[in-house]
Amino acid sequence: MKRCIIFAAGTFHADRVIGKTRNELVAQCGQSLCIAADGGLDFLRELGLMPDIVIGDMDSLKEQSLLAQLASNGAVRIKQLPVEKDDTDLLAAVKEGLAAGCDYFELYGALGGRIDHTLANIQCLRFLLNNGAYGILYGSGQRMELIQNARICFSKTLYQKNRRLSVFAFGTDARGVTERGLKYTLDNALVRTDFPIGISNEFMDCESFVEVRDGTLLVCMEDLQE
């Protein structure tokens, strides 16, 4: 598994990343291909980090002077994209990661903000699955991922009662959906695209999992702590 960490320009707070601490995130950035998608460079600078690549049309970047500085000293590879383009900045960053041989993607600052960008970022998860890779979107106290014909497990220590879980059929109806170790259970259920039966479940004080036998589920977690 080769990890790619991408920072986008949505909402992000390093102390509200579900599943890891600020220090763990910083350490993983240093061990992975790290890409700033446009304004995501601002988040990396807040963490005291430099990306390997900056990519985008640079319309949401606050520190334009920093971009010029990085370009002049050659410390970071910069790929300036036109404003009028087919790919979003995040999708362009994902393609860079795939071209570098990465198959596991963590996308920070990819939720919140504009709803159209959030929906586009969810579609990036589908793009990754279609290209043999896996991705997770992170916002402030939020996490989303797509599973296809697979099971996702949650540890007792990591996912406690202060977090909520929802699942949605993605693309087509999802069959054989099972949820265990949660307040509300499902057993080989049909989760349809037109009925939100999987919303607002709750973690209990035990190991848990979600499984889909035939189809794709969007698995959403929300930290209830403010």
C-alpha positions as CSV (number, residue, x, y, z in Angstrom):
1,M,0.0,0.0,0.0
2,K,1.4,3.4,-1.0
3,R,-0.3,6.3,0.8
4,C,-1.2,9.7,-0.8
5,I,-2.3,12.5,1.5
6,I,-4.1,15.4,-0.1
7,F,-5.2,18.7,1.5
8,A,-8.1,20.5,-0.1
9,A,-9.6,23.9,0.7
10,G,-12.8,22.8,2.5
11,T,-13.1,22.7,6.3
12,F,-10.3,21.2,8.4
13,H,-9.1,21.3,12.0
14,A,-6.1,19.1,12.9
15,D,-7.6,18.4,16.3
16,R,-10.9,17.1,14.9
17,V,-9.7,14.4,12.6
18,I,-11.7,11.2,13.3
19,G,-9.3,8.3,14.0
20,K,-6.0,10.1,14.5
21,T,-4.2,12.8,16.5
22,R,-2.5,15.9,15.1
23,N,0.9,14.3,15.8
24,E,-0.1,11.1,13.9
25,L,-1.3,13.1,11.0
26,V,1.9,15.2,10.8
27,A,4.0,12.0,11.0
28,Q,2.0,10.3,8.2
29,C,2.4,13.4,6.0
30,G,6.1,13.0,6.2
31,Q,5.9,9.3,5.2
32,S,3.5,9.7,2.3
33,L,3.2,11.5,-1.0
34,C,1.8,14.8,0.2
35,I,-0.2,17.0,-2.2
36,A,-1.8,20.4,-1.7
37,A,-4.8,21.0,-3.9
38,D,-4.9,24.8,-4.3
39,G,-6.0,26.4,-0.9
40,G,-5.1,23.1,0.9
41,L,-1.6,24.6,1.0
42,D,-2.8,27.0,3.7
43,F,-3.8,24.0,6.0
44,L,-0.4,22.4,5.5
45,R,1.4,25.6,6.4
46,E,-0.7,25.7,9.6
47,L,0.7,22.2,10.4
48,G,4.3,23.4,9.7
49,L,4.6,21.2,6.7
50,M,5.5,21.5,3.0
51,P,3.8,19.3,0.4
52,D,5.7,17.5,-2.4
53,I,3.3,18.9,-5.0
54,V,1.0,22.0,-5.2
55,I,-1.7,21.6,-7.9
56,G,-4.7,23.8,-8.8
57,D,-5.8,27.0,-10.4
58,M,-4.8,28.8,-7.2
59,D,-8.1,30.7,-6.8
60,S,-8.6,29.7,-3.1
61,L,-5.0,30.0,-1.9
62,K,-4.6,32.7,0.7
63,E,-0.8,32.9,0.6
64,Q,-0.1,33.8,-3.0
65,S,3.3,35.2,-2.1
66,L,4.3,31.8,-0.6
67,L,3.5,30.1,-4.0
68,A,5.8,32.5,-5.7
69,Q,8.5,31.8,-3.1
70,L,8.2,28.0,-3.6
71,A,8.3,28.4,-7.3
72,S,11.5,30.4,-7.2
73,N,13.5,28.1,-5.0
74,G,12.2,24.8,-6.5
75,A,11.5,23.2,-3.1
76,V,8.1,22.0,-4.2
77,R,6.8,20.9,-7.6
78,I,4.0,23.3,-8.7
79,K,1.4,22.5,-11.3
80,Q,-0.7,25.5,-12.2
81,L,-4.0,24.6,-13.8
82,P,-6.3,26.9,-15.9
83,V,-9.4,28.2,-14.2
84,E,-11.6,26.8,-16.9
85,K,-11.0,23.0,-16.8
86,D,-12.9,19.7,-16.5
87,D,-11.2,18.3,-13.4
88,T,-11.7,19.9,-10.0
89,D,-8.5,20.7,-8.2
90,L,-9.0,17.7,-5.9
91,L,-9.5,15.3,-8.8
92,A,-6.4,16.6,-10.5
93,A,-4.5,15.9,-7.2
94,V,-6.0,12.4,-7.1
95,K,-4.8,11.7,-10.6
96,E,-1.3,12.9,-9.6
97,G,-1.3,10.4,-6.8
98,L,-2.5,7.6,-9.0
99,A,0.2,8.4,-11.5
100,A,2.7,8.1,-8.7
101,G,1.5,4.6,-7.9
102,C,-0.5,5.4,-4.8
103,D,-3.5,3.2,-4.0
104,Y,-4.6,4.5,-0.6
105,F,-5.7,8.1,-0.3
106,E,-6.6,10.4,2.6
107,L,-8.3,13.6,1.5
108,Y,-8.3,16.3,4.2
109,G,-10.3,19.5,4.0
110,A,-12.6,17.6,1.5
111,L,-15.9,18.2,3.4
112,G,-17.8,21.3,4.4
113,G,-17.9,24.6,2.6
114,R,-19.6,24.5,-0.8
115,I,-22.1,21.6,-1.2
116,D,-21.2,21.2,-4.9
117,H,-17.5,20.6,-4.0
118,T,-18.5,18.2,-1.3
119,L,-20.6,16.1,-3.8
120,A,-17.7,16.3,-6.3
121,N,-15.3,15.0,-3.7
122,I,-17.6,12.1,-2.9
123,Q,-17.5,11.3,-6.6
124,C,-13.7,11.3,-6.3
125,L,-14.1,8.3,-4.0
126,R,-15.9,6.5,-6.8
127,F,-13.2,7.5,-9.2
128,L,-10.6,5.9,-6.9
129,L,-12.5,2.7,-6.6
130,N,-12.8,2.5,-10.3
131,N,-9.1,2.8,-10.6
132,G,-8.2,0.1,-8.0
133,A,-7.6,2.5,-5.1
134,Y,-9.3,3.5,-1.9
135,G,-10.0,6.9,-0.4
136,I,-11.3,8.6,2.7
137,L,-12.6,12.1,2.9
138,Y,-12.0,14.1,6.1
139,G,-13.5,17.3,7.3
140,S,-13.7,18.8,10.8
141,G,-15.2,15.9,12.9
142,Q,-16.4,14.2,9.7
143,R,-15.3,11.2,7.7
144,M,-16.7,9.6,4.6
145,E,-15.7,6.6,2.5
146,L,-17.1,4.2,-0.1
147,I,-17.1,0.4,0.4
148,Q,-18.0,-1.9,-2.4
149,N,-18.8,-5.6,-1.8
150,A,-16.7,-5.3,1.4
151,R,-16.7,-5.0,5.2
152,I,-15.4,-2.1,7.2
153,C,-14.6,-2.7,10.9
154,F,-14.5,-0.2,13.8
155,S,-12.5,-0.7,17.0
156,K,-14.0,-0.4,20.5
157,T,-11.3,2.1,21.5
158,L,-11.5,4.3,18.4
159,Y,-15.3,4.6,17.8
160,Q,-17.2,5.4,21.0
161,K,-20.6,6.7,21.8
162,N,-19.7,10.3,20.9
163,R,-19.8,9.4,17.2
164,R,-22.7,8.8,14.8
165,L,-22.7,6.5,11.8
166,S,-24.8,6.6,8.6
167,V,-24.8,4.5,5.5
168,F,-26.3,5.3,2.1
169,A,-26.7,3.2,-1.0
170,F,-24.5,4.8,-3.7
171,G,-25.2,4.5,-7.4
172,T,-27.6,1.5,-7.1
173,D,-29.5,-0.3,-4.4
174,A,-27.1,-2.1,-1.9
175,R,-28.0,-5.7,-1.0
176,G,-26.8,-7.9,1.8
177,V,-26.1,-5.0,4.2
178,T,-25.3,-6.1,7.7
179,E,-24.5,-3.9,10.7
180,R,-23.3,-5.3,14.0
181,G,-22.1,-3.8,17.3
182,L,-24.2,-0.6,16.7
183,K,-27.4,0.5,18.5
184,Y,-29.5,-0.4,15.4
185,T,-28.7,-3.6,13.6
186,L,-29.3,-4.6,10.0
187,D,-29.2,-8.3,8.9
188,N,-28.7,-9.0,5.2
189,A,-30.9,-6.0,4.4
190,L,-31.7,-4.1,1.2
191,V,-30.6,-0.5,1.4
192,R,-32.3,1.5,-1.4
193,T,-31.2,4.7,-3.1
194,D,-34.6,6.2,-2.4
195,F,-35.0,5.5,1.3
196,P,-32.5,6.5,4.1
197,I,-32.9,3.5,6.3
198,G,-29.2,3.6,7.4
199,I,-29.1,7.1,8.8
200,S,-28.1,8.2,12.3
201,N,-26.9,5.0,13.9
202,E,-24.9,5.0,17.1
203,F,-21.6,3.4,18.2
204,M,-21.8,1.2,21.3
205,D,-19.0,0.2,23.7
206,C,-17.8,-2.7,21.6
207,E,-16.3,-3.8,18.3
208,S,-18.6,-3.1,15.3
209,F,-18.7,-3.5,11.5
210,V,-20.7,-2.6,8.4
211,E,-20.8,-5.0,5.5
212,V,-22.3,-4.9,2.0
213,R,-22.5,-8.1,-0.1
214,D,-23.6,-6.6,-3.4
215,G,-23.3,-2.9,-4.1
216,T,-21.7,0.2,-2.8
217,L,-22.3,2.1,0.5
218,L,-21.3,5.6,1.4
219,V,-20.2,5.3,5.0
220,C,-20.4,8.6,6.9
221,M,-19.1,9.3,10.5
222,E,-19.7,12.4,12.5
223,D,-18.1,13.4,15.7
224,L,-20.8,14.8,18.0
225,Q,-18.3,16.6,20.3
226,E,-18.2,20.3,19.6
